[in-house]
Amino acid sequence: MFLALLEDYRRCQDFRIKYEQFGTPVSCTENDSYFDGDRHYHVANLYRRVFSNVVEDIVVTLEDDVFPESQSIIKMLNVMHKNKDALGAIGAVYAMPYSTELICAGFGDSYWERTIRLDELNREPLIVDYIGGGCTLWNREFIDADKIKADWPSYLGWDAVLCRNLRQQGLKIMLHCETKCKHIPANKWKHENCSR
């Protein structure tokens, strides 16, 4: 179950360290397609398929362009276990793919109204409305996989839609401010240059 994932995570540490040379993300150019809706609908379809087949009580999403610090998953898992009945998700801090000053977390009722700035954070966990799914633990008990979708007219990717659904059930979404990740935008590195 989850222990197998932790073992895979430990084995991936050498891979993560090898690619730290890419450093922090840089701003995207106007030719980049982060806001291309088709990209977000495609990703939502992939996650809907994944969540439909997972039976464990906690789902970890760790995307290939997000590199967590050592022990990040374990730190978030400890918080999730202590707050399992109240938390829908807990995520790590990482930069938006188009700005090093903004993190992938924000506030807003039905849409993402305000993105959190990195300089707003302290060490305390922060209850937010939305977090990115790049390095996140999800409370599977409350997730209806059929509702995982992108709402791109509102600029909500699959992860933000899932956060909104969890909040509508009365659950909290938490940003674990002590857990930080590097986020390398997809246009800044090539998969063919990486070997696992």
Disulfide bonds with the S-S distance in Angstrom:
none
